[in-house]
Amino acid sequence: MGKRKPFGRKGNKGNKGGAWKKPRTEHQATDKEAGFGEWVYENASFEKYYKAQNIVLEEEWEAFVKHLAMPLPTTFRINNSCAYAEKIQERIASDFKFEDLVIDGEKVDPISQMQWYPDGKGFQWSVERRKIKKLEILSEFQKWLVNLSDAGDITRQEAVSMIPPLVLGVESHHKVLDMCAAPGSKTSQLLESLHADESKTGKLPTGLVVANDIDIKRAYMLVHQTKRVGSPALVITCHEAQKFPLLSSTDNKQGFFDRILCDAPCSGDGTMRKNPLIWQKWHVKNGLSLHPLQLSIAKHGTSLLKIGGRMCYSTCTFNPIENEAVVAELLRWSNGALKLVDVSEVLPRLKRRAGISTWTVMDHDLNEVAGFDADAEEKRGQYKKLLPTMFPPTKEEAESFYLERCMRCLPHDENTGGFFICLLEKVAPTPDDAVAETDSKSSNKKSKSTGEEYLDFKDYDDIKTSYKMKDEFEASQLFTRSDTGKSVTFVTSSVSKELLPAMKALNMKVVYAGIKMFERHDLGVGASGMYRLTQTGSHIAKPFMQTRKLEVCNRDFQYMLERRGDLLQFDVFTDKLKDIFISSPLGSYVCTLARDDGVPLTTPEQMLLNLVVWRGRNTVNVMTSKPDGLALAATLKALNLYDEALGAEIAALKQSKKDKAQTEEKKSNDKPDSNEE
Ligand SMILES: C[S@@+](CC[C@H](N)C(=O)[O-])C[C@H]1O[C@@H](n2cnc3c(N)ncnc32)[C@H](O)[C@@H]1O
């Protein structure tokens, strides 16, 4: 062990021990920025422990630790819901390949598609994220990435973290539970899969996603993260996953969910590349202490699963105690009710390692322990006790468990972080199902519920009249939050008819649900309704609305979009729209683009190219948030409907207004106060 030269660079030779010290000169400034000070890429315990496990061959050890000490490449994926994925792929190929880029005197590889990611929608670049942010030559690319990300078209996510939702295979009719969901990058992916058909069929999914986390602050991170997807099929909850109330399905079969993601809390040594502090903190006890929790969460997950349903168990640690040992015990305990699914055909181009059936258990002092001995464990004391479930399966068990069907991603295979993933199918009731059936009411009472109650919305007549809603619109899909009743939430019928009643029956609270479709507004005299339509709800409400829908030409659409936030006089619009606004009553309108070339909009375009405006007494105000505005502008550009000259004209107009306001402000600041003596 000792100090190393920078790997991946000239002079990187002779790494025999497998420990890496961060090259001070190159990373000093960034380390300080990150607040970590100097850190060392070595940990003798880590080395001893993992050399004794069965997961990295001796001849690979050097490559393994070398990659663990390298910064992670930048990775991002085009979201499943993005209607113009090819345009993004084309833009990267034409403008952002960076084929001859030199950074710090070294040529860097161009951005490449991750070969294993479906449909060429995953990208990887060896330049780390913080460098992209800092380098002037990459500023246009950085801006482009941020805009696409704000618009919900791409997600910057670690490559291996993209795998569990892909393995889980969510379809639009599935009821999905994400047991430990925050901060939520996988929840977003699950939602994207749930909504994947919507852009083709125009129909909302019949399934749903419940995203849960034990920590209320982190549950609110989920609210933020999933906002970009804007799903009426999402409910966020805050429970201990191992006590998540046993919802019953309407057909009274055990288990409510078709798919469960159990992305368990873990010691996280697969994330060392992102979080180098783990090098210092790594200790064998971290994994040992988490094993019982992981097992109880995963076991409980199987009780929440329907027969025929599937659960993906994943962690971001290499540790067999937190991975295969948990899975082996699930299989042992289930007595044949759970089976590991062979996922070798899923993501066939992804390099992965098969799960293992033998591993080495070590105590807190890193002594190998050959087998479970209850008496010896008693003597060890409460906090150092090893459990029988931590030990590898017997030979006979191993033959029936097929632990090789689990997969482990190692950093030197695809230049990623480390990850463990497996897929379990429930083929019969699990042992706890029977207990759950008799005990569900009392155990549910014990589970603390954090959040709010969602109440039936009572004012639908007002909305029905204002927007002349068709009878087919289900008012029962509208809810208000218990606090103010100001905001009106829309959820899919699976949420309103199945999930929320089942949750209510168990006194479960909701942290967040669905999308905001209307908000109460004091319209004053002359207004025709109390409820203002929101941009997020507009594409769902519009097909049911028989009034307050306008078709606008390219120019007016772009004009409104780019002057978002300004109060627009009627005469800034083309004559046709100006006359419409003058003769229309106050209130919300959905303006849909009617292309000047007469080409009808496709289903995804119809869903996207709407702008909600507020027609006030003398002005029109565009009610679109910045991310939604960016998404719309990006769509116009992708469809070649964006007029650059108009864009420049509006930018100049905005700048001149800003300059004028600044001059006025300066003048008033310079003016002597009349009261001054
Ligand atoms: C590995 S992270 C999950 C990452 C997440 N799936 C994602 O992709 O963004 C583990 C999460 O589990 C949560 N957690 C820890 N213990 C839990 C428990 N007993 N029940 C539910 N969530 C728990 C933590 O708050 C943390 O947010």
The ligand as a MOL file (V3000), in Angstrom:
LIG
                    3D

  0  0  0     0  0            999 V3000
M  V30 BEGIN CTAB
M  V30 COUNTS 27 29 0 0 0
M  V30 BEGIN ATOM
M  V30 1 C -30.4750 3.4110 -1.0420 0
M  V30 2 S -31.4760 4.7100 -0.5860 0 CHG=1
M  V30 3 C -32.7130 4.5830 -1.7760 0
M  V30 4 C -32.3720 5.2450 -3.0950 0
M  V30 5 C -33.5740 5.3950 -3.9730 0
M  V30 6 N -34.2030 4.1310 -4.2410 0
M  V30 7 C -33.2390 6.1060 -5.2810 0
M  V30 8 O -33.0920 5.4660 -6.2870 0
M  V30 9 O -33.1570 7.3360 -5.2810 0 CHG=-1
M  V30 10 C -32.2570 4.0940 0.8140 0
M  V30 11 C -33.4310 4.8880 1.3470 0
M  V30 12 O -34.0710 4.0740 2.3140 0
M  V30 13 C -34.6190 4.8910 3.3090 0
M  V30 14 N -34.8370 4.0080 4.4700 0
M  V30 15 C -33.9540 3.6250 5.4190 0
M  V30 16 N -34.5530 2.7910 6.2700 0
M  V30 17 C -35.8350 2.6420 5.8580 0
M  V30 18 C -36.9510 1.9190 6.3350 0
M  V30 19 N -36.8690 1.1600 7.4020 0
M  V30 20 N -38.1150 2.0390 5.6640 0
M  V30 21 C -38.2200 2.8250 4.5720 0
M  V30 22 N -37.1930 3.5240 4.0720 0
M  V30 23 C -36.0210 3.4260 4.7010 0
M  V30 24 C -33.6050 5.9820 3.5000 0
M  V30 25 O -34.2180 7.1440 4.0530 0
M  V30 26 C -33.0950 6.1860 2.0640 0
M  V30 27 O -33.7990 7.2420 1.4700 0
M  V30 END ATOM
M  V30 BEGIN BOND
M  V30 1 1 1 2
M  V30 2 1 2 3
M  V30 3 1 2 10
M  V30 4 1 3 4
M  V30 5 1 4 5
M  V30 6 1 5 6
M  V30 7 1 5 7
M  V30 8 2 7 8
M  V30 9 1 7 9
M  V30 10 1 10 11
M  V30 11 1 11 12
M  V30 12 1 11 26
M  V30 13 1 12 13
M  V30 14 1 13 14
M  V30 15 1 13 24
M  V30 16 1 14 15
M  V30 17 1 14 23
M  V30 18 2 15 16
M  V30 19 1 16 17
M  V30 20 1 17 18
M  V30 21 2 17 23
M  V30 22 1 18 19
M  V30 23 2 18 20
M  V30 24 1 20 21
M  V30 25 2 21 22
M  V30 26 1 22 23
M  V30 27 1 24 25
M  V30 28 1 24 26
M  V30 29 1 26 27
M  V30 END BOND
M  V30 END CTAB
M  END
